[in-house]
Amino acid sequence: MTMDHGQGYAYMERSGFRGDGVGRRRRLPAGLRAPVEARAWKEFGYTLLSLPIGITAFVFAVTMLSLGAGLLITFIGIPVLAAALAGCRGFGALERTRARALLDLDISAPEPLRPRARGAFSVIGAVLKSGASWRHVLYSLLLMPWSVFSFVVAVAFWSYGWVMLTYPLWFWFFPLYGGQGGIQLYGDDNHRIYLDNPFEIGVTAATGLLVTLAAPWILRALTTVDRVLVAGLLGPSRLASRVVELESDRGVVVDTAAADLRRIERDLHDGAQARLVALAMDLGLAKEKLTEDPEAAARMVDEAHGEVKIALQELRDLARGIHPAVLTDRGLDAALSALAARCTVPVQVEVDLAARPAAAIEGIAYFTVSELLQNISKHSRATQGSVDVWRSDDRLMLQVIDNGAGGADVSAGSGLAGLAERLDAVDGILVVDSPQGGPTAITAELPWRQS
């Protein structure tokens, strides 16, 4: 995958290829396949069903709202309005199911009602106060006029196209049973024009072919409006979606922090702490032997000195895993260069940043590159790699490339999946382009925040 510093990254799927990398050739181009593909017929069926459903929803919404508004002078009007909104939410559930089945549009249900207390009055109040309920009402009112328009356009193009395209197969019906030479193109009291000779029949079929080929794309344009209506009015609001996303990201952050604390505790317990305990015991023995056997005591002190050096190195490595001093002092360029120097394959580092990002973003970028370089060392079988870092508008871009065997997959449950979750927790993105046989290009995108 090619990255451009001015544009960020472009993630493009390979057209006509399966996930296993085997090429899939199409016998016909998309324009010729469209009229007979399942998608066109499903969208046509969706448009046909929209008319009766739209009329029903419109009549229900207008009737119930009018009745409820008229009865507001009495207590009965409030529950009638609530019933109107609840019924429209029911129509919304039907529409989401229909869009999922026929348009392949998977829209989540809106935020559920949250009555403050038990009882019918609390439920009625929750229904009336819910913004999602009123969006469902708006959808019920808009669906009918739009469904009438889309129904007329879709049926006209679809039926006329196929009728004219197949005209050479059934034009014999007119002279045999209709008493005329063919389809009447023009007629008055003195003159009539019929499409009855081979040339006119051929032109009619050719025109029908053009209309038939255009009909699926017109249907696609019509159902695009339906997709916008369903997604915008029947799904969760942006605020509710953002709250759910933040709750999920908070869980990931908490789990990640807990895992890091457990790792630090384990490393201290199994590494430096164990060595320091052994060191204390060795120095105690050396102290006892100092007067009896000075030479043995000296050897034990010398061994203890070596253990101290090893323990200090382990503590340095542990501190580097928490937050390296070189990153704090000198920034990403020097820190990533140090990481590249420890990689088992030659890695070229290029950092193009006019300023330093916020410390938190800088730390996430560092540990992202660190994990990706560890993957290169352990799994890639590469002979060279590169790390590029740049800023694109309000995003910090990282790209790590190697010429290894490829096959890296986020969905395989590897360390890349955990890395993607960590980036997602801060509104970041991880894109992996790693075909079998390589090369592998992994791109991370983080929000830019100034330090």
Secondary structure as UniProt FT lines:
FT   STRAND          3..4
FT   TURN            5..7
FT   STRAND          8..9
FT   TURN            15..16
FT   TURN            19..20
FT   HELIX           30..33
FT   HELIX           34..36
FT   HELIX           38..70
FT   TURN            71..73
FT   TURN            75..76
FT   HELIX           77..102
FT   HELIX           120..129
FT   HELIX           131..165
FT   HELIX           167..170
FT   TURN            171..172
FT   HELIX           174..178
FT   STRAND          183..187
FT   STRAND          192..195
FT   HELIX           198..233
FT   HELIX           238..267
FT   HELIX           268..272
FT   HELIX           273..292
FT   HELIX           294..322
FT   HELIX           325..330
FT   HELIX           332..342
FT   STRAND          347..352
FT   HELIX           359..375
FT   HELIX           376..380
FT   STRAND          385..392
FT   TURN            393..394
FT   STRAND          395..402
FT   HELIX           410..412
FT   HELIX           415..424
FT   TURN            425..427
FT   STRAND          429..433
FT   TURN            436..437
FT   STRAND          440..447
//
